[in-house]
């Protein structure tokens, strides 16, 4: 497996463990519909949360969360709409980003309510 794919899988597992420790109830991981995907779908305090995980070994090209640009946000909004349609969920939702720094300065950062559609 390519190194960046290994890093992605490792980052997702670390993010999943981190979210569980933060009190998130995990509903599903890597939810897919057609070309859409959400890394983690969970609930926290009754809110349905769509989580995008970004793992990087270096910030040479930018912070991990900076890779969740407007195009990726639109993609995630579409995925969330599809999930909501299938699940019938009608409550509050939000979008979080988990940045996993895999390099020598290992750390995990959570950005709650990272973006929203207008």
Number of C-alpha atoms within 10 A of each C-alpha: 5 6 8 12 10 11 18 17 14 15 22 23 14 18 26 21 13 16 19 13 10 11 12 20 17 17 12 11 16 13 15 13 11 7 7 16 18 22 19 22 22 20 16 16 9 12 13 23 25 23 26 25 25 23 24 21 15 14 10 7 9 10 16 20 21 10 13 19 11 11 10 12 18 14 17 21 19 15 21 23 12 16 20 15 11 9 9 9 11 9 9 9 17 17 20 20 24 25 23 26 21 18 12 8 9 10 11 16 14 18 14 13 14 16 16 12 7 3
